[in-house]
């Protein structure tokens, strides 16, 4: 069960676990702060530790704030959209039939009914991106399950504002951010590996890092690539 503490204007999520050391993380894409701490440690002790790291936390959040943002999408003809890291130009075709989305050369072709408004166009594309991710995940999970000796019970795809992915190691479920369908495929694989390793090690401790190094030696480079890519335009809450 997570507890939230205030560090001045910064909120941190604290989770007490069966671990020996305290771990502090600042997560893209919005600079969310999380702390994993031993169960025996009091919240006062955790707060003092976190306050001692405030300068570092703010530095990491500043880097994330400065990350390039995608411009707001208007879903108009020839607008740029990304699929698996490649840029496509939006092509809108009005037809009195059910909507559909497809790729044709350098175009993202969206067939819509006449008078389809912006919100509906966005919903059609969002649903398509979710389906791309749903189709890509089974093969990746099947690839890594025997290598890691784990089994994913279920996976979920959803729009996530503060995380690229998450794992419930007790239920053996993983969740992935729909926006990963816009990023290069190697970024998706990095996040899948990351979340599946949490089935072996729930925390971001030394063992977790060792497992990442073992199964995905280039994971640090993939993390940098993902964190450098433009993120969705939002009114982010820091």
N, C-alpha and C positions, 0 to 999 in steps of 0.2 A: 504494500500500500504506500503510495507516494505522499509525501508531505511537502508543502511549499513554505519557503522562508524568504523574507525580504532582506536584501543587502543594499540598503538605501533605496534607489529607484529600480534596482534589478531584482527580479524574482528568480529563485532557483528551486528546482524540483529535487527533493531528497528521497532516496530509497535506501532503507536499511536492509542489509543482506548478510549472509554468512561468509564474510570476507575478512581479511586481516588488515587491509589498508584502505584509506579513503581515496576516491578517484573523482576528479573534477573534469567536466567536459563542457565545451561550448560547441553547439551543433549548428551547421548550416541547414536550411538556407536562411534562417532568421536570427541566429544567435541564441537559441534556447540554451539555458544553463542547467546542467544536471549534475547531481552529486550522488555517488554510491558510497555508502559508509558502513562500517561494522555495526551490527545490532547493538553492541554494548555502548556505542558512542552516543553521548547526549546531543540534543539539538544545539545547545549552547556551544559545545565544543566544535560542532560542525560549522556553526555560524562564524565563530572566531577564525577557523581555518579558511573559510571562504572569503571573509573580509580581508584576510592577509593576501589573498590572490586577486583582489579587485582590479588592480592595475592590469594584470594579465588578462582577466576576463574582458575588460573594456577594450583592450588592444585587439583581442580576437573578434569581438563584436564589431569593432570599427572596420576590420578587414572585410567582414561579411557584408556590412552596410555598403561598402564601396564596390561590392561586386556588381557587375553590369546587370541591368534589368531589361527584360524585353519590353518594348513599348506596348501600351494597351492595345489589345486586339479589337478591331472593328468588324472583322469578317467580311471584308470587301474584296472585290476583284483585284487580283495580282498582289494581294497582301502576302508577306513572307510568313511561312510556317515551317516548323522543323519536324521531321520524322526520322527517328534513329540517327540524329545528328546531322542529317542532310537537309539543306534548305530547299523548299518547294514554294511555288507561287500558287496562290489560291485561285481556282477557276470555278466560278459559280454557273451552274446550268439550271435554269428554271423549267421544270416539267411537272405536269399534274399527275404525279405518281409518288409512291413512298420514297423518302430520301435515301441516298446512298453516298458512300465516300470511297474513293480509290485513287491510286497513284498512276500517273501516265507521264513518262519521261520526267520532266522537271516540274510537273504540275500536280497539285493536290486537288483533284476534281471532286466537287461536292454538288450532287444533284438535289435540288430542293423544290418544293412547291412554290408557285408564285406568291409574293407577299409574305414570305417567311421572314420574320423579324430577326434582329441581331441576337437576342437571347436564345431563340430557337436554333439559329445557326451554330451558336456556341455549344448548345446542348448536343446537337448532332455530332459535332467534331469531338467533344469530350467523350461521348459514348464510343466513338470509333477508336480513339486513343486507348481507352480502357480495354477494348477488345483486342487491340494489337498486343498489349501487355499480357492479357490472359492467354493469348495464343503462344507467346514466346516463353512463358514461364515453365510449363510442364517439362519441356526438353532440358532446360537449364537445371531444374530441380532434379530430374532423373539423372543428369550427368554427375551431379555432385553428391547425391545421396550415397552411392556405394563407395565413393572416394573418402567421404567423411565418416561413414558408418552411422548415419542418422536417417530418420524418416520424417518428412514433413507431413503432418496430418492434413492440413488444409492451407491454401494460400488465398489471400484477398487482395483485390486491387481497388484503390479508392484515392480520391483527391485528398492529399495530406498537406497541410499548410506549413508544418514545422519539421517534418522529417522526410527523408527519402524512403525509409523503411522502418519496420519494427518487428519484434519477435516476442511471442508469448511462449517461453520455453516449456512451461508446464503443460499447456494445451498443445504444444508443438505446431503452432500456427505462425505464419509469417504474413506481413502486410507490406505492400509495395505502393509507392506513390505513382499515380497515373502519369505524371509528367516525365517519368523515366522513359516512356515511349518516344519522347522528343529528343532524348540524349543518345549518344553513341551506344551501340549494343554492349561494348565492353564495360561501360559504366553500369548498365543494368546487371551484368554478371558480377561485377564487384560488389554491388549492394546485395544481390542474392547470396553470394558467398559469405558476406559479412553477417547477414541475418541468420543463415544456416549454422554458422559457427556459434552463434548464441545458443543453439540447441546443445552444444557441448560445453560452453562456458557463458553463463548469463551476463557477466560483467565485462567491462573493458579493462581487465587486469593484465598482468604480464603473460598469463597463460593464453588469454585471448589474442594478444599481439603475436605470441609465438605460433599459434594456430594459423593466424592470417599469413604470417611469413611462410609457413609450411605449405599451405594450400594455394595461396595467391601471392607469390613473391613480389609482384609488381603492384600490390594494392595501394601503396602510398602514392605512386604515380597516377593511378586511376582516380584516387580521391582528389588529387590536385586538379586533374582534368575536369572532374565533375564540379568541383567547387569554383573553377574559373569560368565555367559556361554561364551564359545569361540565365537568370532565373525568372520565373513568371512575375509579371507586374502585379503587385498587390499593394494595398494600404497595410504594410506590415506593422505588426505590434512587436516592438523590441522590449 
